[in-house]
Amino acid sequence: MAALEAAEAVLEAAEAALGRRQEQQEKEEEENHNHDREGGGEPAALNGLVDSENMKSKNVDVKIPESELEAEDRGGEEEHPRESDSNILDLSSDYPRDKHISIQRHLADLEKLADLREDQRKPCPLCPEEKFKACYSHKLHRHLQNLHWKVSVEFEGYRMCICHLPCRPVKPNLAGDQTLSKMGAHYHCIICSATIVRRTDMIGHINRHVNKGETESRFSTVRAPKSSFRVVKESATDVQVLPNHSTPQKTDSYFNPKMKLNRQLIFCALAVLAGERKPIECLDAFGATGIMGLQWAKHLRSSVKVTINDCNENSVTMIKENCHLNKMKVKLNNREEDNGETVGNGEENSDTIEVTKMDANVVMHLRSFDFIHLDPFGTSVNYLDSAFRNVRNLGIVSLTSTDISSLYAKAQHVALRHYGCNIVRTEYYKELAARAVIAAVTRAAARCNKGIEVLLAVALEHFVLVVVRVLRGPTPADDSAKKVRYLIHCQWCEERVFQKEGNMVEENPYQQLPCDCHGSMPGKTAVLLGPLWSGALFNTGFLRRMLLEAVQYGLDEAQPLLKTLVSEAECTTPKHFSTHSPGDENKQEECGVYIRTPNTSAESYLVHGKRKSEEVLRGTAKRQRAEHSAEHPPFYYNIHRHSIKGMNMPKLNKFLNYLSEAGYRVSRTHFDPMGVRTNAPLAQFKTILMKYSTPTYVGAQAEGPVHLPGEIQVGEEVPAAAVIKVEEAELAEDDKSGVAAAVVAESCPTHCAAE
């Protein structure tokens, strides 16, 4: 209390002295003014000198106690550290003034703040006295180096050292009193002056500033200058992206180069729809950089009316800039931004893109579209109801789901929460993911009295793409809803079968499985998965037309995948695959709806009286109904998953031929490079695999001379590969599986035969 009273007395004395000084200066100014008015013929410079002399002489007459002046100087020195405790600013000219004192370029600059002297004790400028007491220079140097400098965060030549001063905001306690927060270590951001506790959080905080282009301004979120943008070119379309464009949720302009194949597949689907009717209104609900919508408008021209939407302000600005970069006009709220260029009436829709800034659900509720693409970050189930609400009849809805952790059964509870589906990790988990997404799409369409036909379902490493055609009416909705069923999966042999349609409860659902694991194994052997889509995943005619569009526009990455999809849809081996089928190219039937393509001759549709044209139509319809009824087999088997220990499997293409020769439909699948899609039961699959597999150690088990045809003579060392080839030739000559099984059993070790 005595110290406070003494400080108050000193402050009062200093204020009184300052008041007397001000009064004296006012009197001197009045006297000088009167003197200039009465006889002032002196020059201005001389008057200034005289005034200064008068000031000096009169200042001598003023008697101010020296104790008050010293107290005033001490008070000024004491007030400076008080202000620096709340917001310490470095006044040196080496770096901007708005940076905190803990932000320095070199360790020597930090030591200058401490004013190290050998003969005096100095406190740490970044620690309060309660934490670190004043000490000599050698100890203070080690303290600054080890505690502050070594744990600093570097950014553009500056070091953000750790600070222990009470800079954090004041937080109220439980009683409501404003008390100082606990003095903990923290960092001061060089950009926004935020205080962050952990070093890792500080590094992430700085990285977020860099990703958004916030590297110079303080307390502002301006976009990066033009020099920080990077131009990426894809399919003759240029887009500007930020440096960290491939990291979602950390940048406004998310652009993933790995999704190029996905964009090409969606473009092919839109090109096929544009060939059926013109013009079509298409929507890219999540534009980001606008790359997808720009590709649509740039290549399809007047066939499409493109609308790119995004709810982020920075993304919308970037979409406009990318439109101007590709020489496209931007339409906003029924007005066009053409950068001063005028276009004729014939080109009004060819180079104009409409850009909207609103929520995706809102824009799909307000307007109707022929083609809608959904590609949010994560799951798309939150936007399905809005997408099917106003989509036109025979329109197309495509959605890309990137929540692969839940769809690929790594987070099963998330899949149950989002898709209402119970899934486990199986050998065909990618197809399970595609069928789970289609089941969610089917339920959303059925709620809007619409049915779907699946045109394409692709599940790769980074995404699951589903493209469906919308069929309006309650009857298609009921037919589609009936195809959503549960799946019975055996956990021992991984045999699977869809549950039979019906509402009656079966006493023993294990009877539906082709395997007998339930009778030979103890406990419950099967699990119920789903509900899943049980219908076809591909439409052959649509895929063929997509392949033609990919060839026409030079989409090299999509062509191999589309060829695989066509052979998978037809369930044929690649050597029987043909991309030129006149029936599928010219005319296609999808759920009873005939769709004409540009290659179709007009006479077959306009002329109805000719018998020849009617016969052609009947034959085409019969052939397409037969192809439509012969759907591809559900699911596939991995050849490595069912291999036999100690046996060499045949090559995959040879094994496909063996299955085809046995009378089964067979094809490869894009879901798994070693997968085989076939309608053969798992038991027959394993039997044929064992029949054409050879023992691994044939050469070591052979005793005595081996009589081989050709150049190899008796008594010479026979390589194992030659023995394997001879055994394959012998097995190929055998027609009955019993003889082949006997040969394999004789040449196989005991443990292999037991398995």
N, C-alpha and C positions, 0 to 999 in steps of 0.2 A: 504494500500500500504506500509506503514512504517513497519507493522508487517511482510509482505512478504519479504521485503528487509532485515530485521534483521534476518529472518530465513535463507535466502540464504547466508548471511555473516557467520552465524554460521556453516552452512554445508560446506562452502569453507574452513573455518578454520579447521574443523575436518578432511577434506580430506587432507589438507596440513600436519597436524600432523601425519596422518597415512602414508603419503608418506615419511616423515622424518624417521619414525620408520622403515619402510621397508628398506630404504637405509642404516641405521645404522646396521640392522641385516645382510645385505649382506656383509658389510665391516668386521664385526666380524667373519662371516663364512670364509671369505678369509684368515684372519689372523690366525685363528685356523687351517685351512688347511695347511698353510705354516709352522706353528709351528710343526705340526705332521710330515710333510715331512722332516724337517731339523733334529730334534733330538727327535722325539717322541718315547721314550721307556716307556712311562707311560701306565698303563692299561686303558681300555676303560672307566671303571667306574670313574677312577680318572679324565680322560679327561672331562667326562661329568660334574663332580663337578667343575673343573676349568673353563669350559665354562660357567657354570651357574653363577659362581662368577664374571667372566669377564662381563657377560651380566648385572649383577646387578650393577657392578661398573660403567659400561659405560652408563647404563640407568640413573644413577644419574647425569652423566655429561650432559645428554640431558635435556635441559630446555624447557618444554612445559607449556604454561600458563594453570593454573587451570581452568580458565573460559572456555577455549576451551574443556578441558576434560569434564567438567560439561555439556557444550552445546552438546557434542557428546553423552553423556549418555541420556540427555533429548531427543535428536533427535531419538535415538534408541527406547526410550519408546513411542514417538509419532508415529513412523512408525508402531508399532505393532497393535494399534487399527485401523489404516487405512486399513491394510491388512485384519483384521478380519471383517470389514464391508462388504467386498465382499464374503469372504468364511471363516467363523469363525470355527476353529477346536479346540476341547477340547484336551488339552495335558495331561490330567490325565490318569492314568493307569486303571481306573475302566471299561472303555469301549473302543472300537476301535477308532483309531485316525481319521478315515474318517467320523465320525458322526459329525453333526452340533452341535454347542454349545447349541442350544435349545433342544437337545435330552439328557435327564438325567434319572437316575434311581430313585433318591429320591429328595425331595424338599430341603433337606440339601445340596445336590450337587449344586443345582441351587443357593442357598444362598451363597455358597463358592465363586462362580464366582463374586458375588457382593461385597465380602469382607466387611461384615457388621461390622461397628464400631459405638459405641454410640456417640463418640465425633466428627465424621466427617459426612459430607453429601456425599452420594454415588449415582451414577446414576444407572439406571436399565440396566443390560447387554443385554437385549433383546428389548429395546426401544430406539429410538434416543432421543437426548436432546430436540428437538422441541416438542416431544410428551409427555415425562415425564421428568421433571426436577429433578436434584439431591435432595435427601431428607435424613432424618435420618433413622436409622435402623428399627424402629417400623413401620413407614409408608411404607418403601420399602418391608418389610416382608409381609405386607398385600397385597401390589401390586403384588408381585410375586405369592402369594398363590391364590388370587382371579382372577387376569387377565390372568395369564399364566398357572398355574398348574391345576386349576379346569377344564379348557376347553381343556386339552391335550388329545391326542390319545395314548392309551396304546398298546404296541406290544412286547411280549416276555420279560417282565420286564422293558422295557424302556418306557419313556413318551416323546412323541413328543409335546413339548409345543408350544404355539402360539408365533410367532415372528413378531415384528414390524420394524425390521431393513430393509434398502433398499436392500434386497437380490434379488428381482425380476429382470429379464433381462430388459435392457434398450430398450425402444420402441421409434421409431421416431415419431415426431408430424406431423401435417399437412404441416408445412413448410419444413419438411425434416431434421430438426435439431435433433441431438441425445440429448434427455433430459431424466433425471431420471424419472422413472415411479412413480406414486403416491404411497407413503409409506402406504400400507395397510397391514392388518393382514394376515398371511399366515403360513403354516406348511412346514417343511422340511421332506421329506420321509427318513426313516432310511435305506431303501434298495437302492433306485436309486438317492437320493438327489434331487428329483424334488420338486418344490415349488407349493403348492396347497392352494387355498384361503379358501374354505369352509371345515368345519369339517366333514360333511357327505361325501363330495367328497374324503376327505383324508381316511376315513374309507373304502369306496369302493375301493380306489386305493390300500390300503394295502391288502384287501381281494383278489383283482385280482392277486397280487404278490403271495399270499399264494396258490391260486388255480393253478397257473402255476409252483409252486415249487420254486419260487424265494424268498428265505428267508435269504440267506447269502451273495451272491455275489453282488457287487456294480457295476452299469452300465453294467450289463450282464443279459442275458435271458437264463440261462442254465436250463435244465430240472431238475426235482426234483430227489433226490437220490432214490435208490431202496427202502429204508426203508419207504418212504412216500407213496408208491403205496399200493393199496389195491386190493386183488385178489377176484373177484366175480365169482361164479360158477352158470351156468344156462344150463340145458339140457346136462350135462356131458361135458361142455366146460368151461374152465377157461380163464378169461381175467383180465388184470391189468388195473386199473382205478385210476385216481387222486382223492383226497379227495372230491372235489366238482364236482363229475362226472355227477350229474343229473341236472346241471344248464347249459343250452345252451348259447352260445356266451360268456361264461366266462371260459370255459375250452376246451382244444383241444380234450380230450377223453370223448365226451358226451355219456353217457350210462344211459338210463332211465329204471329202473326196472319195471315201470308200463306198458311198451310196450312189455312185455313178451308174452302176448296173440297175439299181432300183429306179432311177430316173429314166433310164432308157426303156425299161419294161413298161412304165406308166405312159411314156410317150407313144410307144407302139400301140397300147390299148386305146389311147385317145385318137390316134391316127385311124385305127379301124372304125371307131365310132364316127369319126368325121367323114369316112367314106360312105356311111349308111345314110346320113342326113346332114344337110348344111343349111345355115350355119348352126353350130351348137354353142351353148353357153357353158363354159367350164370354169371351175373355181379351184384355186389353190388356197386352201383355208389357212395354212400356216406358211407364209411366204418366206420369212427370214431374209435372205438376200434376193429372192425373187428369181432364182436361176431356173426353176422348173417352169413357171409361167412364161418367162422370156423365151425359153426353148419352144414352148407350144406356139406362141405368137410368131416367132421368127421363122419357123419351118412350115407351119400349117396355114399361115397367112389369113386369108379371108374365110377359111373354113371354120374358124373358131372365134369366139368373143371371150377373151381372157379377163378374169377378175382375180387379182392377187390381194389377199387380206392378211393383216397382221395387227395384233393389238398393241405392239410396242412402237413408241414414237420414233425411236432411232432406227428401227427396222424399216418403217414406212419411208423415212427420209432416204435410207440407203436404197430401197427399191426404186424410188423415183430417180435417183442418180444413176442406177444401173439401167433403167429404161432409157434415159438420155444417152448413156454410154453406148447402148446398142441401137441408137437412132430410132427409138420408139416414142410415140406420144403418150402422155399420161392423162388420164381422165379422172377428175376429182369432182364429186358432187355435181355431175352433169355439166362440168366445164372442162376444157382441155388445156393442158400445158404443153405447148409445142415448141418453146424456146424461140419464138418469133418466126417459125416456119409455117407456111400455109400449104395445105394438102387439098387436092381436089376431092369432089364428092365420091368419085369411084374408089378412093383409097381411105375412106373414112374409117372403116373397120379393120383394114388390113394391118395397120401399124399403130393401133391405139390399144392401150392396156388400161383397164380401170383398176385403180389402187384404192383400197378401203382400209380404214383403221377402226376396227371394232372387234368384239368378241366373235369367235367362230360360230358359236351357237346362235348369236343374234343375226349374223349375215345369212345363215342358212334358213332361219325362220322367216326372214323378210322377203327373200327372193327364191325363185325356182331355177334350177340348173339341170343341164343334161349330163354333166360329168362333174363329179366332186372327188377331190383327193384330200385325204386327211393324213397328216404326218406330224402329230404333236410329239413332244418329248415324253416318251413313255407309252402308256396305254391310250387307245382311242375310244374306249367304251363310253367316255363322258360326252362324246359328240355324235354317237350313232343315232339317237332319237331325233336330233335336229337334222341330220343328214337325210334320213328317210322321210322326214315330214313333208318336204316340198320337192323332192327329186322327181323328175318327169318319168312317165311310163317308158319302159325300155331304155332308160338311162343307165349309167354305170357309176358305181361308187367304189372307189379304191381306197384302201387304208393301209398304212405302214405302221406296224407296232414294233417298237424298239425296246420294250420291257422284256428282254429275253431271259432275264434271271427268273422271272415268275413263269413265263411260258415254257421254258426249258426245264422246269421242275426243280430249280435251285431254291426258289422261295415258294413253296407250295401254298402257304397260307395267303400270300398275295394273289396267287392265281385264283384261289377260292373266293377272295374278297372282290376282285375285279371282274372275273369272268363267271363266277358261280360254278366252277368246274374243279373236280378233284382229279389231279394227275400225279403220277410218280415218274421217276426216271427209268425209262425203258430203252431198248435198242432203237425204237422208232419214235423217240421223243420229239423230233422235229415235226413229224407228221401229226403227232398229238397236239403240238402247239398250233399248227394251222387249223386243225379241226376244232379246237377250242375257240379260236377267234371267229371262225365261220359260224359256230353255234351261237355266239353272242350277237353276231350280225343278224342271224336268222330271227332270233327273238326280238331284236329291236325293229326289224322290218315287219314282223308279224303284228307288233303293237300298233303299227300304222296301216294295217290291212294291206300289206304288200308282201309278196314272195320274192325269192331270189333264185338266181341260177349262178352257180360258181363258174366263172370263166377261167380263173387262174389262181393258184395258191402256191407261193414260193416261200420256203423257210431256209435261210442261209445263216451265216455266222452272226451277222449284225442285225438282222431284221426279219420280220415275217410280213410278207406282202400278200394281200387278198384283194382280188378284183371280182365283183359280182355285178350281174345285171338285174335291174329292178323290174318286177312284174306286178303291176297294180291289180288288186282285187282280192277278195277274201278266199277264193278257191286256190290260187297260187300260194297264198299265205298259209292255208291249212296244209297243203301238200309239202311245203317247205318245213313247217313245224313238225310234221310227222317224221322227218328225216333226222331229227335230233334225238339220239338214243344214248343209252349207257353202254359201256364196253366192259366185257368180262375178260380179265387178263390173268393168266396163270403165272405165278411168281417163280415156279420151278423151271418150266421149259419155255416160258415166254410165248406160249400160244395165246391167241386172242380171237374174240368173236363178238360181234355186236349183239346186244340183247334183242330177242324177238319182239316184234311190234305187238302190243296188246297191254291190257290193264290187269290181267289175271296174275295172281301171285303163284309162282312155281314152287313146288316143294323142294326140288333139288336143282338149283340153277347151274350146278356143275355139269349137268348132263348136256348143256349146250356146247361145252368145250369139246373139241375133237380128241384131246388128250385124256389119259386115265390117271393123271397125277393125284387126283383126289382120293382114288381108291388105293393107290400104292404108297402114298406119303401120309404121315400123320398130320393132324390139325387141318386148319383152313389153308388152302393152297392158292386161292384166287382172290383178286381184289376187284372192286367195282369202280371204274373210272368214268368220268364224264359229268354231265351230259356232253356229247360230242356230235359233230356233224358226221352222218353215216353215208352221205351221198358222194357223188363224184367230185373230184378236186379240179378237174380240167375239162375244157370244151375243145375238142380237137379242131373243129372248123375255125374257131376264133384264134387258136394258137397258130394255125397255118397262116391266117391272114396277118397276124402279128409278125410272123417270120418274114412274110413278103414286105411288110412295111420296114422292118429292120434292114433288109437287103436294099430296099429302095433308098433309104436315108443314110446308109453306110454306118449303121450301129454295130461295130465289130464285136463288142463285148457281149451284146445280148444275143447274137446269132447262135453261138454254141449252146447256150442255155435253152433257147427256144427249141432247137432241134432235139435236145434231150427231153424237153417237156412234151413235144409232139409224140415222140416214140413212147414216152411213159403213158401218155393219155391213150394211145392206141394199144399199149402193152405189146409192143413188137421190138425185136432186136434192131439195133441201128442199121444193119446191112439191108433189112427189109424196109427201111424208112425212105419215104419219097416226099419231097417238098412240093411236088407239082401234081396235085390231084384236082382235075377240073371240076369235079362235083363239089369239093369242099371250097375251092376258091370262088366259084361263081355263085353258089347258093348254099345257104346254111339254115338249119332248123334249130332253134333254141326254144325249148319248152313249147313246141307247137307253133312258134311264130317264125314265119319265113322271112329271112333278111336277104335282100338283094345287094350285091356288091357291084362296083362299076364294071367288072369284067363280064357281067351277065348280059347276054344279048337281049335287046328290047323286044324282039319278036316273040320270044317265049312267054312274055308277060302280057303283051298287048294283043296278040293274035290268039283267040280262044277257039276258033272253029276248026283249026287244022288238027287232024288226028295225030300227026307226028309230034307236035308240041305237047299234046296231052299225054302221050306215052312217055315222052322224056320227063315230064313233070312227075308222073306216077313212079317211074323208075327211080328218079332222084329221091323222091320222098320215101320210097320203100328202103332204099339203100341207107339214107340218113337215119331213118327210124331204127333200122337194124344196128347201125353204129351207135346210136344214142342209147339203145337198150343194153348193148354189150359194154357196160361200164368197166373201167379198169379195176383190178382187184384192190381191195383196201389193204393198206399197210405193206410192209416189205420185211425181208429178213436180211440180216447182216451175215455174210458168208464167214467172216472171221469169228463171229459170236458162236456159231454152231460148228466150228471146225473140230476135228478129232485129234486128240493129243498123240503125238508120234507119227502123224500122217501128213504128207504134203498135199495140199489142196490143188485142184486144177486151176488153170487161169480162169479169170472171171468170164471172159467172152466164151471160152470153151464150155464152161459150166452152163452158161445161158443156152448154148446150142444143145447140150445134153438134156436140159429141162424141156426145151422146145421139141426135141425128138421124142421125149416121153409123152407128149400130147398136152402139155400145159402151156398156158399163156405166160410169157415172161418178158421182162424188160429191165433196164437199169433205171435208177431213180436219182433225181437231183438232190434229194434229202441226204443221201449217204453215198459217197463214192464207191463203197464196197457193198452197197445194198442191192438186193434183187427183189423186184416186185413180181409176184407170181400168184396164181390161184391154186398152186399146189399146197396141200396140207403140210404142216411142219414135219410130220413123220416121213412123208415121201421126199420132202426136201432133204432131210438128213440121210435117207437111204441112197438117193442119187449122189449126194456129196460123198458118202462113204464108198460107194461103188467106184467112183472115178478118182479117189484119193490113193496115193501110193505111200508105202512106209518110208520113213526118213532114212533109216540105216539099212538099206537093202544090201549094199556091198559088203558090210561087215557080217551079215547073217548068212550070206551065200556060202555053201560048203561044196568043194569039188569044182570041177570045170563047168563053166556055163557055156552052152552051145548057142552062139549068136550068129545070125546070118551076116553076110557081107564081108567087110574087110577084116573084122576082128577075128583072130584065130584062137583055137583052144590053147590054154596054157598061158596066154598073155593076161596082163593085169587089166581087168575090166573096170571102167569107171562107173560110178553109181548112176550117173545121168543116162548112160546107155542102157543099164538094167531097167531104169524107170521107163524109158521109151519102149523097150520091149514089152514090159508088163502092160503099158497102156495099149499097145497094139493087140496084145492077147485079150485084154478086157474088152476092147472094142469089138472083137470078133464074137464074144459071148453074147447071146441074146437073153438068156435068163439071168435074173438077179441072184438066183441061188448059187449058180456056178461061180459068179463073180464074188459073192460073199465067201465062198469056200476058198477061193484063191487068196483073198485078202486075209482071211483068218490063218492060212498056212504061213504067209510071209510076214505077219504082224507079230510083235512081241506079245507076251502074255498079258501084260497090263493094258496094252492097247486093245486087245480083243475083249477084255473085260469091260472096258468103257464102251 
